[in-house]
C-alpha cells in the first residue's frame, strides 16, 4: 500500500531533505545538495522565492517505508509571462516503482487542479539557478553541483505515464590544454578596444563587485535569459538567495565581469570551482568537516563548472564572448585544470551552442523536462 503524506513538520522536512542521500547511497555519480539549502527550501525566512510561488511538498511511503519525495510549485510569475496555468514538479526522487511514481506525481496534479492549474511539467525549480531537467543520457557521468542525477528508470517511467518531451538541454566537458590561447588572446585584445570594456573581476574583490554591480549583473542576466524556457526574472530579495549560493564558492580567477563606459555590466561569465567531491565525502553536510573540504576545493580547484554566462543585447555579435573567455581560459590553463564542465544549456539556444562548439566541448549528458495535461494521475 502506498501512502502520500504532505510535509508539515520539522521531522517531515528533515526526511524530505535527506531522502536523496538514501536513494543514491550506492551511486558514485550522485552529488548531494547542501543539506542546509534543502532544509531551507520551504522556509520563507530563508527562501525568498516562496513569495512568488505557492508550493507543497510530499513524501511517499510503501508498507510503512519511505520510498520517495516530490514538491509541487505554482510559479505565479511564470504563469503570468506564459499565460498558461501550470504547476511545476520539483525535487522528485523515488524508488523504481511505477505505482510510487504515479502516486507522487498524482499528488502534485491534485494540488495543481485544486488551484485551477491545467498543466503539470518538470522537473523545474523555483528559478533558473535551481536544479532542473531530468537526465536522459550520460548516466555514467558524475553530476555537477548545480544538477541532479537520475537513474535511467526515471525517464522510462515518465514516458509510461504519458508525459511528453518539453525543454531539452545538453552538457559538455572541456579540456583547454590543446587550445591556441594566443590566438584567442589576440582577438580579445582587439575587441576590448573596440567595445570599450574593462574586466572588474581583475581589480575588485567579490564583495566590492556585488556591492557596486550586483543589481546591474542581474539586470543583464534577466535581459539575456528572458526568452529561455521557464525563465523567471530574478528580482528583489530572491537575488539574495542566488548571491549567497554563488558568492560563497566564487573564485575570481575564473570569473569575468565586463563593464562598459556607462558603468553598466555588458557581459559576464561565472565559472565556479567544483565542490562535488567535497559534498560527496561529507554527504551534503558542511559541518563538522565538510566546510574545510569545500574551502580547499574553492581555493585550489581541480575541476570547474561553467555556471552562468550573459551578454546584453546591444553587445551581441560584437565578439565580446571572446573577451569573456580570454582571461578565464588563461587562468584555467595556468592552473593546470583539465576538467571543466558546462551546466545545462538549452539545445535551441543557438547563440550559446555556437560558443560552446568553438570551445570544442564534448557532449556528455542530455537532460529534459516533461509535460502533460492534468487529470489522469489524480486519485479522487
NORHU-V766268 format. One record per backbone hydrogen bond with DSSP energy under -1.0 kcal/mol. CO is the residue of the C=O (numbers start at 1). NH is the residue of the N-H. E is the energy in kcal/mol with one decimal. If there is no record, write none. Layout:
co->(CO,CO)
nh->(NH,NH)
e->(E,E)
//
This chain:
co->(1,3,5,9,10,11,12,13,14,15,18,19,20,22,24,29,34,35,36,38,40,43,43,47,48,49,52,54,56,57,58,59,60,60,61,62,65,67,68,69,70,71,72,73,74,74,75,76,77,78,79,85,85,87,88,89,90,93,95,97,98,99,100,101,102,103,104,105,106,107,108,109,110,112,113,118,119,120,121,122,123,127,134,137,138,144,151,152,153,154,155,156,157,158,159,164,167,168,169,170,171,171,172,173,174,176,179,180,181,182,183,184,185,186,187,188,189,190,191,192,198,199,200,200,205,206,207,208,209,210,213,214,215,216,217,218,219,220,221,225,228,235,236,238,239,240,241,242,243,251,252,254,256,257,258,258,259,260,264,266,267,268,269,270,270,272,275,276,277,278,279,282,284,286,289,290,291,292,293,294,295,296,303,304,305,306,308,310,312,313,315,319,320,321,322,325,326,327,328,329,330,331,332,333,339,340,341,345,346,348,349,350,351,352,353,354,355,356,357,362,365,366,366,367,368,369,370,371,372)
nh->(63,61,59,13,14,15,16,17,18,19,22,23,24,25,27,143,38,39,40,41,43,46,47,50,51,52,76,74,72,7,70,5,67,68,3,65,62,95,60,93,58,90,56,88,54,76,79,80,81,82,83,118,119,121,73,124,71,69,97,101,102,103,104,105,106,107,108,109,110,111,112,113,114,117,116,374,87,372,89,370,133,130,368,366,141,147,154,156,157,158,159,160,161,163,162,371,369,347,367,345,364,365,342,362,340,179,181,184,185,186,187,188,189,190,191,192,193,194,195,196,259,202,203,204,209,210,211,212,213,214,217,218,219,220,221,222,223,224,225,228,231,238,239,242,243,244,245,246,247,254,255,271,269,200,266,267,198,263,260,312,258,310,256,307,308,305,279,280,281,282,284,285,35,291,293,294,295,296,297,298,299,300,274,341,272,343,270,268,315,316,318,322,324,325,326,329,330,331,332,333,334,335,337,336,304,174,306,170,349,350,353,354,355,356,357,358,359,361,360,173,171,136,137,169,134,166,122,164,120)
e->(-2.1,-2.9,-3.0,-2.2,-2.2,-2.1,-2.6,-2.8,-2.0,-1.3,-1.2,-2.3,-2.6,-1.0,-2.1,-2.8,-2.0,-2.4,-1.1,-1.2,-1.8,-2.1,-3.2,-1.5,-1.2,-1.5,-1.8,-3.3,-3.1,-2.9,-1.9,-3.0,-3.1,-1.0,-3.1,-1.9,-2.7,-2.0,-2.7,-1.6,-3.2,-2.5,-1.8,-3.7,-1.9,-1.0,-2.2,-1.9,-2.4,-2.6,-1.9,-3.1,-1.9,-2.1,-3.0,-1.8,-2.6,-2.8,-1.9,-2.2,-2.4,-2.0,-2.5,-2.7,-1.9,-1.6,-1.4,-2.4,-2.7,-2.0,-2.5,-3.0,-2.4,-3.0,-1.9,-2.5,-2.7,-2.0,-2.1,-3.6,-3.1,-1.8,-2.0,-1.8,-1.7,-1.1,-1.8,-1.2,-2.4,-2.0,-1.7,-1.9,-1.9,-2.2,-1.7,-2.2,-2.2,-2.5,-1.9,-2.2,-2.8,-1.5,-2.7,-2.6,-1.7,-1.6,-1.6,-1.5,-3.0,-2.3,-2.0,-2.6,-2.3,-1.5,-1.9,-2.7,-1.5,-1.5,-2.8,-1.5,-2.9,-1.4,-1.0,-2.0,-2.6,-2.6,-2.0,-2.2,-3.4,-1.3,-2.8,-1.8,-1.9,-2.1,-2.2,-2.7,-2.0,-2.7,-2.5,-2.3,-1.9,-1.4,-1.1,-1.7,-2.9,-2.2,-1.5,-2.3,-3.1,-2.4,-1.3,-1.9,-2.4,-2.0,-2.4,-1.3,-2.1,-2.0,-2.6,-2.8,-2.6,-2.4,-2.4,-2.3,-1.6,-2.9,-2.3,-2.6,-2.3,-1.7,-2.1,-1.7,-3.3,-3.6,-1.5,-2.6,-2.5,-2.2,-1.9,-1.7,-2.3,-2.3,-2.5,-2.3,-3.1,-1.6,-3.1,-2.4,-1.9,-1.7,-1.2,-1.5,-2.1,-2.2,-1.6,-3.1,-2.1,-1.8,-2.2,-2.7,-2.5,-2.2,-2.1,-1.3,-2.0,-3.3,-3.2,-2.1,-1.6,-1.6,-2.3,-2.2,-1.4,-2.4,-2.2,-1.6,-1.2,-1.4,-1.5,-2.3,-2.1,-2.6,-1.4,-3.0,-3.8,-2.2,-2.3,-3.1,-2.5)
//
